[in-house]
Amino acid sequence: MENWKSIWKREEDLAHIHGWDFSHIEGRYEEEKDLPWNYREIVNQYLTGDAELLDYDTGGGEFLLSLGHPWQKTSATEGYPPNVELCRETLLPLRIHFKECQDPAKIPYPDESFDLIINRHGDFDAPELYRLLKSGGVFITEQVGGDNDRDLVEQVLPGTPKPFPHLNLKEQRKAFEDAGFQILRAEEAYRPIVFYDVGAFVWFAHVIEWEFPGFSVEKCMGNLLEMQNNLERDGKIEGTIHRYLIVAGKL
């Protein structure tokens, strides 16, 4: 027991990320391997060379940069302070129009600035997006749903309330329709998330702290030992991710 505890506490101490970098547990866990859509392909379907593009809640800008869109037609926002500094270091020297923003209902750009707005696993406000899009513009989002990782949460923190119960396709689709959007595509999926060692899960649960509030090795030691027993029996720890996709157009 003490040996596991010391191993897991080391993972707890290492549980920090720069940008949105999960390389520390690469090969030790898997998720999003079989979603029924490809976010990158959908974005590229709507991203023309002359489009004014905004990536809202860009993280560290990793995905945005991978698109290779002309920098002078590229804008981005981010609100998480460590990622804001990273974006300033990486995006501003490229002359990408980067602005700090922590309120999705008050994005600091003028009306009808963009042809395409993208958002992956970030916050959003449908009326504000409608304001920012040009006529004929499109918003694309892949979101983490309110049921995400719930079976894993119950294993270590049973009875924890859902932090975002409204994040599901039915409710969010209605929010976009109420804001004036036409829904061009809408899908929802539940898929496995798999961990191959408990230490990787400990690191993950600390990084995704809003899903695992109050989690610590000390507090959850008994449940982590039970998780270890299940791992030794089954060869893995498996939970369920919840994702949904919305592509919405401004008529």
C-alpha positions, 0 to 999 in steps of 0.5 A: 500500500505505501509503495503505491501511495508514494508512486501515486503521490509523485504523479499528483505532484507532476499534475500540471500541463503547459497548453493542453499537453497530455504527453506525460501520460501518452501510451498510458491511456487512450481516448477519442480514438473512435469518435464518429466525426473528425473535427479537423476534417469538418473545420477544413471543410468550411475553412477557405483561404480568404476566411477570417478565422477565430479560434475561441478558447484556443488553449495553447494555440496548438490546433490553430497553428496546425491548420496553417491558415494565413496568420493575418486572417487568424484570430484567437482568444484564451482565458486560462492565465498560463495559456494566455502567456503561452499564446502571447509567446507563440501567437503574437510574434506570428502577428495572429490577432490574439486577445485575452478573454475570460467571458464568452459573452463579451468577446473583444471583437467588433460585430460581423468580424468572422467567416468561421469561428471554431471552438473545441472543448471550450466555453461559448455563448450562442448569441455572442457568436451570432453577433461576431459572425458575418452573414453566411458565417459558420460556428463549429464546436466539439464539446465535452458533455455533462456525462463525461467521465462520470463512471470514473468520478463515481469510482473515486468520489462517489456522489459528486454532482455533475459540474455541467449538467446542461452540456448535452446536444439537446439543450445546446442545439436549442440554445443555438436555434434560439439565438437565430442559427441554422443547425447544419450538423449535430451529433452526440457520442459516448466512447471509452476512455482507458487507463493502463496504470492508476498513476496515469489516472491520478495525473489525469484526475488532478489536471481535469480538476473540475470533473474531480473536485477535491480529488487527492491520493490521500483522500481517495486512497481506498478507492484507488487501491480498489481501482488497482485491484480491478486493473490487475484483474482486467488489465485496464481501467475503463470509463466513458467519455461524452462528446457532442458536435454542433455546426451552426450557420448564420443565415 
